[in-house]
Every structure is written in structure tokens, then in C-alpha cells.
């Protein structure tokens, strides 16, 4: 039969032993010392000066002194004025009073029981600094929290990923932020699979600030953050009324020097060919940016890009050549095709894009276009389109002396167009034909030549419009001198497109000629 018990080494009473009460009392003393073990301290290297009967300590110092010499690693108790030690066994628990912590002996050292916990499985609730309940089975009340990745030397990957999972798309998975336990902001998957952020001023009414579409990755702001909205671009914003869609503000730093330039509110577009990691130079025609507009129409869908303001490169970019241009594009009334209407070129020129003819709709005073059919700028005065440049003008002559019978109005056959811009003078028919409605100024000079001994007394000329006297601009010369006298006339006529103007002449008293030399017919449009 052994002398002590197997686990606590309590002394056993031997058969036929005398003074059995001594052994029994010793065993009770050990039980009193080791059962419900609560030690005052574990960090002392020597016994206290005035211990109380029954005081217990864990001696963890490698080389304790005084009465604890040789008791390293043991549970010591003060009993009958003497320190006695007991060697602990693996699995013993001791409550250390000054630390309010439970320690576990693993066969080599005493370890905090809390530090030895490595797993909790299927806990119903957990409260940290506060009580958990059925609604919040995990609750924590604290001022700071840290999650850090387990490093590779510790057996981890160095990464940290927190995974949150919901049952189905229609459920909610979110992070809710509150003030005074009233919701103010929420971010997550709220009722669908779009990532949404919403805010509230009272915890009751909520407004979506932005939403990321799970299919495209496009982000919608404002009205396009609402559930069901489909952003049409990587960044899309919708306004909630008459206010601005995007507001930019730049302020002077209050502490900046007085001479510092106030910054401007800017949107920067940076473009290049190639990839982000290996960008390449842009080429002529590449776009820096574009503002595009679409409209919902009666057909039940949105239009294409009906209006555009874009910035373009005017040349291949290099360190010494970086020409740029602005291009404004619109869609004509009654049309669907967008086209360029105005460019600000890199050389500083303002360029109206040519169009065939002038607009028929939406016209008004102050409008200017470049008419490619007339190769001219035209302006509208509120009533009609006026030619502003490349005005019609001509100067005609004749290459023979024109015979005039006495007392008969005869057309002068101007058959040479010496100046004939826009082809308004028809040499084959000896007339000017107005290419467009407008006001025109005409002039004519006719030189007199005698026919033999005939002596007419006067040479007259006038302008005919569409075969009849125009009633404006008649001229005459009297006292005719052969080869010297010249009759001249001027007229200002309002013509419609297609009206014809000719010069007629008449000799009084006798026949004669209009000499080719020094005879001319000219005219031009007035702006």
C-alpha cells in the first residue's frame, strides 16, 4: 500500500499505525491548502515579512530567497510558523488574488488561464464590457478595437480579410452607424446586391448618397443612387431638383501669405495612349474630355449624345508640340445627327463650321453662320439673312462698239466679265443676275463715238430690271464730242434672287455708237 494519495500526495494512514490522528490532520491541512487554491501573489522572490497563518503563494522565481529557497515552482503555504511547499501537478488551477486571474500549471510553468484559451465554439452570446442579449448576442462596449493580420512568421499569410455573409440578395448586410442609438449612416448590401451608402438626419428618413452597380461597377450619385437606377457611366450623378448637379469650391488658406494666389476649383483630365503602367503619347484628334448630353424622347427611350463640348489634341503630342482645340457640337432642329458647329483652334482662331445654306428654323437676330454654298459668313438681322463677307461684285466691259439707232432704247452688249466674283454677271446675255436676295449698288459709264457726220444731241442711259426700266439711276450727256463725251449713272436696287439688271442707252437726234473703250458696267452687293 502506498504512503500517499496519487493526485494530491496526501498522507495515508497505514494499517496498525500509532497516532493516526497526526496523519489524518496532516492530510486535512494539505486539503485545506490545495483545494480551492487561491494565492496572494506569484511574483515575489522571497517570503513577506509578516505572513498570516494559512497564506499561500505561487513561487515562480527561478532562485527564491529566504525561507523559500529550494521551493521554486511550488505552491507554498505558511502553517504553524513554517513555510511548506507542494510540487504542483499538470492541470492544477490557482487563483492569483492580486491579479484577479486564474492560472494553469502545464507541468512546466504557471500560465494565465485566459491566455491559454484557444477556442470558443458555439457560444450563444458574448458580451465585452457590456451585456449581450437576444437581439445583440455579440455586444462590446469599448473605446478602441484592433484587428491585425497574422504574420507569416506566426504561421499566417500576412493578409486580413473580414467576411460578412447574408442568406440571399433580398436580405440586408450592412454597417449601421448611430448617434445616441439613432441611425445616421449605413453602408452595405441593403435589400439587393448593390453596394449602397445612405444617410439620415433623424434615424427615420433615409437618403441614398451613392450606389455601386454589381454588374458594371458603375457608381451612381444623387437620384442615380436610388434602388433600381442604372448608372450609364463609371461615375454618374442625378440631381434632385433645380439645384446644381456638381458644386466645386476653392478657398484661400487663412494662414497662407497674403501674396499667395487663390486656388481655382478645377477638374483635371489626364489622358494618354497605352496602359496606366506604360502610357504613350496622344495623337492628333485624341480627346481630352467631353461633356455629353442625352434626352428622353417621345419614343420612350433616351436619345443618343445630342450635344457635346469636348477638348481635342490638334497635333501629335511631344515635348515641344502640344496644340489643343475646343469643339462644340449640337444637333440641328428637326434632326438627330450631332455635328460640330464651333471650334476654338489651337492657333487662337474661332472657327464656325461650314453648313450648306442658312438655317430655316430657329433663326433670330444676331445669329451668324458660314454658308459653304456662298463661301461667305451670313448674319441674321431679325428679318432676313444678310451676306457679311465675300460680297457679290463684278465689272463688265464690251469688246466692240455698240451701234445705237436714233431715238431707240438699246441694250448695251457687255460681253466681258473682267471681275466676276461668284459668277453673278452673265456675259452671254449681257446682264447681271442676283444670286440671292439683297440690296445692290450698280454703276455704268458709256463713251460716245460719232457715226460719220451724224451729230446726235444727247446720250442717255438707264438700268433695266427684268426687262423693264428700273426707275432708278438714269444718266445723260449733252453737247456730245466724239471720243470725249461720257454718260454715267448709278443706282441702288433691292433685288430678289434671279432678278436681272441690264444697261440700256439712247441717242437723241441721230444715230451713233457707244465706244468699247472707256465703257463699263459694274456692281456689288451691299452688306
C-alpha positions in Angstrom: 0.0 0.0 0.0 1.4 3.4 -0.9 2.1 6.1 1.7 0.3 9.0 -0.2 -2.6 9.5 -2.5 -1.9 9.5 -6.2 -3.0 13.1 -7.1 -2.5 15.4 -4.1 0.1 13.2 -2.3 -2.0 13.3 0.9 -0.5 11.0 3.6 -2.4 7.7 4.1 -2.9 6.0 7.5 -1.1 2.7 7.5 -2.5 -0.4 9.0 -1.7 -0.7 12.6 -0.3 2.8 12.6 0.0 4.6 16.0 -1.1 8.2 16.4 -3.4 8.0 13.4 -4.7 11.5 14.2 -1.4 13.0 13.3 -1.5 11.6 9.7 -5.2 12.5 9.4 -4.6 16.1 10.5 -1.7 16.4 8.1 -3.9 15.3 5.2 -6.6 17.7 6.2 -4.0 20.5 6.3 -2.9 19.7 2.8 -6.5 19.6 1.6 -7.1 23.0 3.2 -4.1 24.4 1.4 -4.6 22.9 -2.1 -8.4 22.7 -2.6 -10.0 25.9 -3.9 -6.4 27.2 -4.3 -6.2 31.0 -4.0 -2.7 32.5 -3.8 -2.0 36.1 -2.7 0.8 36.6 -5.3 3.0 34.9 -7.8 5.7 37.4 -8.5 7.6 37.6 -5.2 11.2 36.2 -5.0 11.2 36.0 -1.1 8.5 35.5 1.6 6.7 38.5 3.1 8.0 39.8 6.4 4.8 39.2 8.4 2.7 36.4 6.8 -0.6 35.3 8.2 -1.3 31.7 9.1 -2.6 29.9 6.0 -1.2 32.4 3.4 -0.4 30.8 0.1 1.8 31.9 -2.7 3.0 30.7 -6.1 6.8 30.7 -6.2 7.7 31.4 -9.8 11.1 32.9 -9.3 13.9 30.8 -10.5 16.0 31.3 -7.4 13.8 32.5 -4.5 15.5 33.5 -1.3 14.9 33.3 2.4 12.6 30.6 3.6 11.5 29.9 0.0 15.0 28.8 -1.0 14.6 25.5 -2.9 10.9 25.9 -3.4 10.9 27.4 -6.9 7.9 26.4 -8.9 5.9 25.2 -5.9 2.8 26.2 -4.1 3.9 27.4 -0.6 1.8 27.9 2.5 2.6 29.4 5.9 1.5 26.9 8.5 2.5 26.7 12.2 5.1 29.4 11.6 6.8 27.5 8.9 6.8 27.8 5.1 6.0 24.4 3.4 5.9 23.7 -0.3 3.9 21.4 -2.5 5.0 20.5 -6.0 2.1 21.2 -8.4 0.9 18.7 -11.0 -0.2 19.4 -14.6 -3.8 20.6 -14.7 -3.8 22.4 -11.3 -5.6 25.7 -11.2 -4.7 28.6 -8.9 -6.5 31.9 -8.5 -4.0 34.7 -8.0 -5.7 37.3 -5.9 -3.6 40.4 -6.7 -4.1 39.9 -10.4 -7.7 38.7 -10.2 -6.7 36.0 -12.7 -6.8 32.2 -12.9 -3.5 30.4 -13.6 -3.0 26.9 -15.0 0.0 24.7 -14.4 1.0 22.8 -17.6 3.8 20.7 -16.0 6.5 23.3 -16.6 5.1 26.8 -15.7 2.1 28.6 -14.5 0.2 30.3 -17.4 -2.7 32.6 -17.3 -5.9 30.6 -17.9 -7.2 33.4 -20.1 -4.1 33.3 -22.2 -4.4 29.5 -22.5 -7.9 29.7 -24.0 -7.5 29.0 -27.8 -11.1 28.3 -28.9 -14.7 29.1 -28.1 -17.2 27.0 -30.0 -21.0 27.6 -30.4 -21.3 30.3 -27.8 -24.9 31.6 -27.5 -23.8 35.1 -26.6 -20.7 37.1 -25.8 -20.5 40.5 -24.1 -17.3 42.5 -23.9 -17.6 45.3 -21.4 -21.4 45.1 -21.5 -24.2 42.5 -21.5 -25.2 40.7 -24.6 -28.9 39.9 -25.2 -31.1 38.1 -27.7 -31.2 41.0 -30.1 -27.5 41.6 -29.8 -25.9 38.2 -29.0 -22.5 39.7 -29.5 -22.1 43.1 -27.8 -19.0 45.2 -26.9 -18.6 48.4 -25.0 -15.1 49.8 -25.5 -13.2 52.8 -26.9 -10.8 51.2 -29.4 -10.6 47.9 -31.2 -7.8 46.4 -33.3 -7.8 43.7 -35.9 -4.3 42.8 -37.2 -3.2 40.2 -39.7 -1.4 37.1 -38.5 2.1 37.4 -40.0 3.9 34.7 -42.0 6.4 34.0 -39.2 3.5 33.3 -37.0 2.1 30.8 -39.4 -0.3 33.2 -41.1 -0.4 34.8 -44.6 0.1 38.4 -43.6 -3.4 39.2 -45.1 -6.5 40.2 -43.2 -10.0 39.7 -44.7 -13.3 40.1 -42.8 -16.1 38.2 -44.4 -19.7 39.0 -43.9 -22.4 36.9 -45.5 -26.2 37.2 -46.0 -28.6 34.5 -46.9 -30.0 35.9 -50.2 -29.9 39.1 -52.3 -33.1 40.4 -50.7 -31.6 40.3 -47.2 -29.6 43.1 -45.6 -25.9 43.1 -44.8 -24.7 46.4 -43.6 -22.7 48.5 -41.2 -25.0 50.9 -39.3 -23.6 54.0 -37.6 -25.6 55.7 -34.9 -25.6 58.8 -32.7 -27.4 58.2 -29.4 -28.6 54.9 -30.8 -30.4 56.7 -33.7 -29.2 55.8 -37.2 -27.2 58.4 -39.1 -25.3 56.4 -41.8 -25.4 52.9 -43.2 -23.2 51.2 -45.8 -23.6 47.7 -47.2 -25.9 45.5 -49.2 -29.4 46.7 -48.2 -32.1 44.6 -49.8 -30.1 43.8 -53.0 -26.6 43.2 -54.1 -25.6 46.8 -54.9 -23.2 48.4 -52.5 -25.0 51.5 -51.2 -24.3 54.2 -48.7 -27.2 56.1 -47.2 -27.6 58.8 -44.5 -30.3 60.1 -42.2 -30.8 63.2 -40.1 -33.2 61.6 -37.7 -32.9 57.9 -38.0 -36.2 57.6 -39.7 -36.0 59.2 -43.2 -33.0 57.9 -45.2 -31.4 59.2 -48.4 -29.1 57.2 -50.6 -25.8 59.1 -51.2 -24.3 56.6 -53.7 -24.8 53.1 -55.1 -22.3 50.8 -56.9 -23.9 48.6 -59.5 -22.7 45.0 -59.0 -22.9 44.1 -62.7 -20.9 47.1 -64.1 -19.1 48.6 -61.2 -20.6 52.0 -62.2 -21.3 54.3 -59.3 -24.5 56.5 -59.2 -24.8 59.6 -57.0 -27.9 61.7 -56.1 -31.1 60.3 -57.8 -29.0 57.7 -59.5 -28.2 56.2 -56.1 -31.8 55.0 -55.7 -32.6 51.3 -55.9 -33.3 50.4 -59.5 -31.3 53.2 -61.0 -28.8 52.0 -63.6 -25.7 54.3 -63.9 -24.8 54.6 -67.5 -21.1 55.5 -66.9 -18.4 54.7 -64.4 -19.4 57.8 -62.4 -23.0 59.0 -62.9 -24.9 61.7 -60.9 -28.6 62.8 -60.9 -30.0 66.0 -59.4 -32.9 66.2 -57.1 -34.4 69.4 -58.3 -33.3 72.8 -59.6 -30.0 72.9 -57.7 -26.6 72.3 -59.2 -25.6 68.7 -60.0 -21.9 69.2 -59.0 -20.6 72.1 -57.0 -16.9 72.9 -56.7 -15.3 75.3 -54.3 -11.7 76.5 -53.7 -10.8 78.7 -50.7 -7.7 80.7 -49.7 -5.9 79.1 -46.8 -6.4 81.5 -43.9 -2.8 81.1 -42.8 -1.3 81.5 -46.2 0.8 84.5 -47.1 -1.1 87.5 -48.4 0.5 87.3 -51.8 -0.4 83.6 -52.4 -2.6 83.0 -55.4 -6.1 81.8 -54.5 -6.6 78.3 -55.9 -9.2 77.7 -58.5 -11.9 74.9 -58.4 -10.6 72.6 -61.1 -11.5 69.3 -62.8 -8.4 67.7 -64.3 -8.5 65.3 -67.2 -5.2 63.4 -67.8 -5.1 61.1 -70.9 -2.6 59.0 -72.7 -2.4 56.1 -75.0 -1.2 52.7 -73.9 -1.8 51.4 -70.3 -1.6 53.1 -66.9 1.7 51.4 -66.2 3.1 52.3 -69.6 1.4 55.4 -71.1 2.1 56.6 -74.6 1.8 60.0 -76.3 -1.6 61.1 -77.5 -2.1 61.8 -81.2 -3.9 64.5 -83.2 -7.7 64.1 -82.7 -7.4 62.3 -79.4 -10.0 63.5 -76.9 -9.0 65.0 -73.5 -12.5 65.3 -72.2 -16.1 65.5 -73.3 -19.4 66.8 -71.8 -22.2 64.9 -73.5 -26.0 65.3 -73.2 -28.8 62.9 -73.8 -32.6 63.4 -73.5 -35.6 61.1 -73.0 -37.8 61.5 -76.1 -41.4 60.6 -77.0 -40.3 57.3 -78.4 -39.9 56.0 -74.9 -36.1 55.9 -74.7 -33.1 58.2 -74.3 -31.6 59.8 -77.3 -28.0 59.4 -78.4 -25.4 62.0 -77.4 -27.3 65.0 -78.8 -24.9 67.7 -77.6 -21.2 67.8 -76.8 -18.4 70.0 -75.6 -15.0 68.3 -76.0 -11.3 69.1 -75.8 -9.1 67.6 -78.5 -5.4 67.4 -79.4 -4.7 69.3 -82.6 -1.4 67.5 -83.2 0.7 64.5 -82.1 1.9 65.4 -78.6 5.6 65.8 -78.0 7.7 67.8 -75.6 7.7 70.8 -78.0 4.3 70.4 -79.7 1.1 70.3 -77.6 -1.6 72.1 -79.7 -5.2 71.7 -78.5 -8.7 72.8 -79.5 -12.2 73.1 -78.1 -15.1 71.7 -80.1 -18.8 72.5 -79.6 -21.3 70.1 -81.2 -25.1 70.3 -81.4 -28.0 68.6 -83.2 -29.9 70.7 -85.8 -33.7 71.4 -85.3 -35.6 68.5 -86.8 -32.5 66.3 -87.0 -30.9 63.5 -85.0 -27.3 63.7 -86.1 -24.9 65.7 -83.9 -22.3 67.7 -85.8 -19.6 70.3 -85.0 -20.8 73.9 -85.1 -17.9 75.9 -83.4 -14.3 75.2 -82.8 -11.7 77.3 -80.9 -8.5 76.2 -82.6 -5.0 75.9 -81.2 -3.9 78.9 -83.2 -6.4 81.1 -81.4 -8.9 81.2 -84.3 -12.6 81.0 -83.8 -14.0 78.7 -86.4 -17.7 78.4 -87.4 -18.1 75.1 -89.1 -19.5 75.5 -92.7 -23.0 74.5 -93.5 -24.8 74.3 -96.8 -27.1 77.3 -96.9 -28.6 79.1 -94.0 -30.9 77.7 -91.2 -34.6 77.7 -91.9 -35.7 77.1 -88.3 -34.9 78.7 -85.0 -33.5 81.9 -86.7 -33.2 85.2 -84.9 -31.4 88.5 -84.8 -27.7 88.2 -84.0 -27.1 84.7 -85.5 -24.0 84.2 -87.7 -23.3 81.1 -89.9 -20.7 80.3 -92.5 -22.6 79.3 -95.7 -20.5 76.9 -97.7 -22.6 77.3 -100.8 -21.9 81.1 -100.9 -18.4 80.7 -99.3 -19.4 83.6 -97.0 -20.4 84.5 -93.5 -24.1 85.4 -93.1 -25.8 87.2 -90.3 -29.5 87.5 -89.4 -30.9 91.0 -88.6 -34.1 89.7 -87.2 -35.8 89.7 -90.6 -33.5 88.1 -93.1 -30.1 86.6 -93.6 -27.5 89.1 -94.8 -24.2 88.3 -96.5 -21.4 89.6 -94.4 -18.3 88.6 -96.4 -17.4 87.6 -99.9 -20.0 90.0 -101.2 -21.1 89.7 -104.9 -19.2 92.1 -107.2 -18.5 92.4 -110.8 -17.1 94.7 -113.5 -18.0 94.2 -117.2 -16.9 95.6 -120.5 -17.5 95.2 -124.2 -15.0 94.4 -126.8 -16.8 96.2 -129.7 -18.5 99.5 -130.3 -22.3 99.1 -129.8 -24.4 100.8 -132.5 -27.4 102.9 -131.3 -30.1 103.9 -133.7 -31.6 107.3 -133.2 -34.4 107.7 -130.7 -34.4 104.0 -129.6 -33.5 102.5 -126.2 -31.0 99.8 -127.0 -29.3 97.2 -124.7 -25.6 97.6 -124.4 -23.9 94.2 -125.0 -21.4 93.9 -122.2 -19.8 90.6 -123.1 -16.6 90.5 -121.0 -16.7 89.9 -117.2 -13.4 91.5 -116.1 -14.3 90.9 -112.4 -17.0 88.3 -111.8 -17.0 87.0 -108.2 -19.5 84.2 -107.7 -20.4 84.3 -111.4 -23.2 86.8 -111.0 -22.5 88.5 -114.3 -23.7 86.5 -117.4 -21.6 87.6 -120.3 -23.6 85.6 -122.8 -26.8 87.5 -122.0 -25.1 90.9 -121.1 -26.7 91.1 -117.8 -26.2 90.8 -114.0 -28.3 88.1 -112.3 -28.8 88.4 -108.5 -27.6 85.2 -106.8 -29.6 86.0 -103.6 -32.0 88.5 -102.2 -30.3 91.7 -101.2 -29.5 95.3 -101.9 -27.1 96.0 -104.7 -25.2 99.1 -106.0 -24.7 99.5 -109.8 -22.8 101.9 -112.0 -22.3 102.4 -115.7 -20.2 104.7 -117.9 -20.8 104.9 -121.7 -18.3 106.6 -124.0 -19.7 108.4 -127.2 -18.4 107.8 -130.8 -19.9 109.6 -133.8 -21.2 107.6 -136.8 -19.8 109.5 -139.8 -21.2 113.0 -139.9 -24.3 112.2 -137.7 -24.5 114.6 -134.8 -26.8 113.4 -132.0 -27.5 116.0 -129.3 -27.7 113.7 -126.2 -26.6 110.3 -125.0 -28.8 108.8 -122.2 -28.5 105.6 -120.2 -30.7 103.8 -117.7 -30.9 100.4 -115.8 -33.5 97.8 -116.7 -34.7 95.3 -114.1 -36.2 92.1 -115.5 -36.6 93.7 -118.9 -38.3 96.9 -117.8 -36.9 100.3 -116.7 -35.8 100.1 -113.1 -36.9 103.7 -112.4 -33.7 104.4 -110.6 -30.3 105.7 -111.8 -30.8 107.5 -115.1 -27.9 109.5 -116.6 -27.2 111.6 -119.7 -24.5 113.6 -121.6 -25.2 116.6 -123.9 -23.1 118.6 -126.3 -21.5 115.4 -127.4 -17.9 115.5 -128.5 -16.7 112.5 -130.4 -14.4 110.3 -128.4 -14.6 112.6 -125.4 -18.2 112.7 -124.0 -19.2 110.1 -121.4 -22.6 109.5 -119.9 -22.7 107.9 -116.4 -25.4 106.7 -114.0 -25.6 104.9 -110.6 -28.4 103.0 -108.9 -29.2 101.2 -105.7 -31.7 98.4 -106.2 -33.3 95.9 -103.9 -33.3 92.6 -105.8 -34.6 89.1 -105.3 -32.6 86.1 -106.2 -32.8 85.7 -110.0 -33.6 89.3 -110.8 -31.7 90.5 -113.9 -30.2 94.0 -114.4 -29.1 95.4 -117.8 -27.9 98.7 -119.2 -29.8 100.4 -122.0 -28.8 103.6 -123.9 -30.5 106.1 -126.3 -29.2 108.7 -128.7 -31.3 111.8 -129.5 -31.5 113.4 -133.0 -29.1 111.0 -134.8 -27.6 107.5 -134.5 -24.1 106.7 -133.3 -22.1 104.3 -131.2 -21.1 103.5 -127.6 -17.4 103.1 -127.9 -15.9 100.0 -126.3 -13.0 102.0 -124.8 -13.9 103.6 -121.5 -17.3 101.9 -121.4 -18.0 99.8 -118.2 -20.8 98.3 -116.2 -20.1 97.3 -112.6 -21.9 96.5 -109.3 -21.7 94.8 -105.9 -23.9 93.7 -103.1 -24.3 96.0 -100.1 -23.8 94.3 -96.6 
